[in-house]
Amino acid sequence: MNHSFALNPNPLVQFLQKPTKDFTKSDIMKYVVEKKVEMINFRYPGADGRLKTLNFIINDLDYLDNILSSGERIDGSSLLPFLDAGSSDLYVIPRLRTAFVNPFSTIPALDILCSYYTKDGEPLDSSPEYTMHKAHEALRKVTGMELEVMGELEYYAISEREDLFLATDQRGYHESSPFNKFDEFRCEALRLIAMTGGLVKYGHSEVGNFALDNLMYEQNEIEFLPTNMADAADQLMIAKWIMRTLAYQYGISITFAPKITTGKAGSGMHVHTRLQKDGKNMYVANGTLTEAAHKAIAGFLTLAPSLTAFGNTNPTSYLRLVPHQEAPTNICWGDRNRSVLVRVPLGWSTKGSNMFCHANPLEKYEEKDYSLKQTIEFRCPDGSADVYLLMAGLAVAARHGFEMENAVQYAKDRYVNVNIFHDEHKAIQERLDHLPASCVESAERLSQQRDIYEKHDVFTPRLIDGLIAKLKQHNDKDLRSQIKDNPEKIMELVNTFFHCG
């Protein structure tokens, strides 16, 4: 046995003794035969951001070989509204590296994520997943670097009110049981996500908790480890499906919605990034941010208004993005500053730090390189995001930073090291650009910056047109001011988008 896989929680990895990226058709067939798997489930994202499913009962090896090799035909127009009904037949082809054991099925089953292909056998040019692939290839071509990312999934768990050991309202951050009521659910979700190939960093309770109409609402978060962009997006999709299915089994509800009531913490989906080359983090050198980091930051800031078209896709997104909250509204960046849009979190960069030995006097000092831990965080996305298009957009933004003139100075001019919402810093706030305040405004900003996304043939014009039209349909230009004193209208809006993404 290869000991490097001994602790891997993924049953397929343990059985095959190889990483998921090396899975082959013969590997999958071997597992199916030896483990008596009876069903294969194809899964693929719809335009609503949720995974769709096609079930296959395995009749014989030839049938198994056939579906793994050639996929299946589907009606694409029912899943992707930018397709014409007259040319909507698509193929879904399984990506074998994404295969995992279904943790819920009473029938032994393997699930595999799929990509969309056209009638001519070509990748669907405007599919979100292939758009992400093109964005990453363009970034590599321009910079010679790869973008690694990881997401943070914030969510509320909801059940009947329980009055024992109530956590302090809006003070639930990193709370423990019994004050944290859904830690068992969170830990089981962590285990199942890891079993399906998710690279989980940690889980914890978050700030938000409150009671409303005999229901108890508790905010939690699951955070992932940085990995290549395609795997990171797949993991977020699978994680959401796992968490909702598990919640259904627990008899509770969960929501990734950006805002579910006023005056309480909203839920984001912050994304951490790092540029890699030859196994090294190009964001940091000798404990300080590099020129490459400043260029990427400039790209993120420049395209931030239009990135909301992928990361903040319904009107409740803009109930979260309001001033004087930890959710950002001003387009700026800073170190460890949670009021900014782009944040450089604490990164273990202190030279000669001896924290471990100080805490553990029996241990000898050992020099370690912690540079891989340094990330740059983009803080405005939320659970309504189209995960693949958001990752694609971030890759476009990072690339654009390297194509900009004076990108480093552009970033330095937008560095903020204070809380800009304090009155004494009003002048700083007034010189900064702002994020959109509605889906309609997000569409307008995407229209203004679309050439950057369409450059290198990454985003197709048809896809951009479809996104702009979809955002404008919300007709929410002045919605925030119209409903701010109308709780019934707010709850109607919340309920409409409760299960977004």
N, C-alpha and C positions, 0 to 999 in steps of 0.2 A: 504493500500500500504506500502511495505517495503521501508522506506526512504533511505536505503543504496543503492538502485538502481535508485533513483529519477533523478540523473544527468548522469546516464550511457547512452551513445549515441547509444548503440546497441538496435534496436527495439525488437529483440528477448528476450533480457535480461529484458527490460522494461515490455514486455507482460507477460513473464513467471515468473517474479519476482524471478529469481534465477541466479546464475553465470553460465557461459557457461560450466564449468566442470561438472555440474549436469544435463545437458540436457539429456532427455530420448527420446525413440522413441515416446511414447505417447505425450510428449511435442511438438515434431515436427509435429505430426499429428494434434494435437489440433490447432497449429498456422496455418497450411495449411488450415484447415477447416474454422476457424473463420475469417481469413484474405483473404480467397478465392485465395490462391496461386494456380497457374495453372501449374507451371513447377518446376521440381527439376533438378539441374545441378550438376553432379559429376565432381570434379576437382582433378587432380593428376599430380605430376611432371614428366616430361620426362628427358632424359639424357642431353638435352640442357638447363636444368634449368628453363624452362618455364612451366606454368600450362597447362595441356590438359583438354579437356571438353567432357562430354557425357550428352546429354539433354534428359529429360523424360517429356512428357506431362502427367499430372495426369488424368487418366480415372475414377478411383474410389478408395475407401478406401483400398480395398484388394490389388490393384496394388501398391498403395503407401506403404502399409505395406510390400509388397513383396520386393520392391527395397530397402527400408530402412533396411530390415532384412538380405537379401541375396546378395545385391549388384548386380554386373553385370559382364559378361565375356568380356575380351578384348584380343587383340593381343599384348602381351608384347614385342615381338621382334622388333616391329615397334617403340617402345618407349625406350627400354633399350637394347642397342646393345650387352651387354654381355650375353644375353639369346640366346639359340639355337632356330632356327625356328621350329625345330621338337618338342620342349617342351615349346612353347611360350605362350600357353593359360594361362591367369592369371585371378583371380577375383580382382575387386576393391570393397572394403567394406567401406562404409561411416563411418567416425568418427564423431558422432553426436555433440560432443562438439565444432566442428569447423563450425557448420552451421551459415550462415548469409544471410541477405536479399540482393539480387543482386541489387546494386544501379544504374545499367545502363539498365537493361532489361525493354523493353516496356510491356512485359508479366510479371505479378506478379510472381516472382521466388525466390526460396531459393537455395543457393549454399552450397555444403558440400565437404570438402576435404576427400580424400580416401587413404587407405593403400592397398598395393599389397599383395595378398595371392596366394599360389600355388594350384595346382589341388587337393592336399591332405588337403586343408584347413589350411595350416600352413603359418605364415608370410614368405614372400619372403626373404630368409636369406641375400641376397646380395643387397636388395633395399636400397637406401640411407637413407630413413626415418627409416627403421627397424635397420639399422646399427647404426644410432644415438641412438635409444632406447637401443641397446645392450651396446653401449659405456657408456651411463649414468648408466645403471645397474652395469657395472663393476666398475665404479667410486664409486658408493654407497657402493658396497661390500668391496672395498679396504679401503676407507676413512671414511665411515659412513656419508658422506656429499653429498649434491646435488649441481650441477652447474647451476647457473642462468646466463643468458646472455641477451644482447641486442645489436642490430646492428645500424649502422649509414649508411643510404643510401645517398650517394652523386650522383648527376646526373647533366647533362647539359640539359637545355631546349633550343630549337632551333626554330627560326622563321625568317621571312624576316626582314632585317635590318631596324631599326628605329633610327633616328639620334637625337631625342629629349631627353634631360636629360641623356646623355651617362655616365655610371659609368666609373671611372678610370680603365684603363686596369689592370687586376690582382690585383685589390684593392676592390673587391666586397663584402668582408666579412661583414655580418650583415647589408648590405645596405638596405635602406628603399625605398619605392616608392617615386617619380617616377623614381629614378635611378635604382631600382630593378623592372624589367618589368614583372616578372612572379610570383609576390607575390600572386596574386589572384588565379592563378593555384595551387600554393603550398598550400595555405590555404584551397582550396576546396579539394585537395587531402588529407590533414590532416583530414578534416571532414569525408570524405568517409572511410578512413582507420579506424578511430575510430568507425564509424557505423558498420563496419564488424568485430569488436572485437579487433582491433589493439590497443595496449597500447602505445599511442604516447606521447613522452616527449615534443618535440618541433620541429619547423621547422625554417629555416633561409636561407638567401642567403650565398653563399660561396665565396671564393677568386676569382675563375676563371670567367672571362668574356672577350670576344673579338669578333671582326667582321671579317668575311672571306667570300669572293665571294658573297657579298650582303646578307649574312646571319648573324644573331646575335646569339651568343652563351652565355648562362648565367648559371653559376653553382649554384645549391641550394642543400640543405641537409634536410632530415627528420630523426630524431633520436627517438628511442623507449625507453621505460622503461624496466629495467631488469625484467625477468620473467622466468619460467621454460623453459628449453632448447627446448622442443618440441613446445611449444606455440610460442616462439621467432622465430623459423625457419618458422613455418606456417605463422606468421604475415609478415615476410619479403617476402615470396612468394606471398601472397595476395596483399601486398602493391605494389609490382612491377606490377602485373596485373592491379590493379586499376590505377596506375599512367600512364601506357601506354594507357589504354582504355580512360582515361580522356584526355590525350594529343591528342589522335585521334579525340575526340569530339571538342577540342579546335582548331583543325587544325594546331597543332604544332607537333614537334617531340621531344622525349626525349631519352637520352642514358645513360646507366649505365656503358658504356665502360671505362676501366681504363685510356685510353689515346686516345684523338681524334685529337691532333696536337702537334707538338714539341714546346717547349718554353712556354707552358701554363700549368696551373695546371691540373693534372690528378684527377680522381675520385677514391676514395677508398671505402671500406665497412668495416670500423673499427669495431671490436667486443669487447664489454666490458663484463667482467666476474666477478662473485663473488661466493664463496663457502659458502653454507648455512647449518646450523645445528640447529634444534629446533628454527627456526625463527631468528637466529642470524647470522650476517656476520662474517665468520671465517677469513677474510682477515685482520681484524683490531681489536686491543684491546688497550684501553687507549690511543687512538690517534696514535698508531704506528703499522706498519705492523707486522703480526704474523709469527711464524715459518711455519704455513700452507700456508700463502701467498708466502713466499720465496720458498717453495717446488713447488707450482703451477707455479711460475715464472720460476724455474729451468726446469720444464717440458715443458713449452711453448718455452723456449730458445733452449732446446735440440732438440725438434722435429720441430723447425721452418723451417729448410730446406725442410722437406718433407710435412709440412702443406701447402706449396705453391701448392702442387699437387691438393688440394681441394679448395684453396682460390685464386689461380692465374693461371687460366687454359688455357689461350691462349697467343700468342706471344705479343700482345699489353700490357699484364700485365707487361712485363719486359721492356717496354718503360717507364713505370711509376716508376719502382723500380730502380732508378739510383741515384748515389751519388749527394750530394749538394742540394737535394730537401727535403721536409717534409716527403715524402715517404721513409721508412727505407730501408737500404741495409745491415747494420752491425747488427749482432746478439748480442744485449745488452739490458739493461733496465735502467730506471731512473725515477725520480720524475718530472713530469710536462714537461719533455724534449721531444720535438717533433721530434728530430732527431733519437730517439731510436726506436727499434722494439716493445718492451713491455714497456708501460708507466703507471705510477701510477698517475692519474690525481688528481688535487686539491680535497680534500675530506671533507671539513668542520670539520677538526679534531682539530682545535685550541681550547684548553680548556678555558672556560670562555668567549668565544667570544660573543660580545654584538653588532654585526653589525646591527641587526634588530632594536634594541632600539636606537642605535645611529642615524639610518636613520629615525626612527619614535619616536620622544621624548615622545609622549603621551602613548606609550606602556610600560608595565611593563616587566622586564626581566623574562624569563621563561626558565628553563633548558630543553634542548631537546637533544635527542640522534640521532645524524646524521650518525651513523656508517654504516647504510644501504646504504648510498650514496656512500661509497667508493667502487670503482671498480678497476680492472686491465685491461688495454686495449691492445689488440693485433692489431697492426696497418698495417700489410702488405696486408690483403685480399682486394679484389676489387669486382666489380659487375659481374665479370665472374664466381664467386665462385659457386660451388654446395653447396647450403646453408646447406642441411642436412649433407652432408659429412664433411663440414667445422666444424659444431657444433660437430659432432662425433669425428673429429680429435682433437678438443680442449679439449673434455672430456678425450680422450686417453692421451693427453699431460699432463693435470692436474693430472690424475691418475699416470702417469709415474713419475711425480715429487715426489710422495709419495713412489714410489717403488725404486727410485734411492738411491745409497749410497752417502752421503755427499751432498745432494741436496741443503741444505741451504748455504753451503760454495760455491758450484758451482754458485748459484745465486749471492752471494756477490762478487765473483771474476769478475762478468760481469756487475756490477753496474757502470754507467757512469753519471756524473753530469755536463758534459761540452758538447759543440757542437763539436763533434768529427771530423767534416769536416774542422775545423780551423787548419791551418798549425802547430800551436804550440802543437796540440794534435795528431799529426800524429802517434806517437808511440802507443797510445791507439788504434787507428784504426787498426794498423797492427797486433795487438795481438788477434783481434776478428775474429770469423768466419763470413762468409758472406752468404746472401741469394742467391739462384740460380739466374742466369742471363738469363735463357731461360727455355722453357717447357721441353726440352731434359734434361737439368741439374736437373730440378725438378723431373723428372722421375727417374733419377739416384739416387737422394737422397732418394726418396721413396723406391726404391729397397734396398738401404742400411739399411733403418730403418723399413722395413716392418714387421719384427718379433714383434716389439712393438705394431703395430696396429692389428696384427693377434692374439696377446696374449688374453686370456680369450674368444677366439672365437668371437671377435668383428667384425673386417673386414674379409671377406672371402678371401682366396687366389685368387679365380676367380675374385673378384672385384678389388683387387690390381693389378692383371695381366692386366685387362681391362683398368684400369686407366693409368698404365705405357705405354701400347701400344698406347693409345689415345694421350698422351702427346708427345711421340716420333714421332708420325705421323706429327707433326708440323715441324720437321726437322729444328729447328731454333737455333741451337747451336751457330752459328756465325752471326745470322741475324741482331742483333743490330748494329754491326760494319759494316755490308755490306750495310745497308740502311740509315745510319746516315746522309749522304750527298745527299740523293736521295728523295726529297719531293714527287715525284710521287709514288715511291714504298711505302713510308710511308702511304700515303693516300689510296693506294690500300689495304694495310694491315688493316688500320683503318676501311675502308668500309666493309671489310670481316667480322669483328667482332663487328660492330657497335651496333647490338642488342643482344649482348651476355648476357647470364644469365637470 
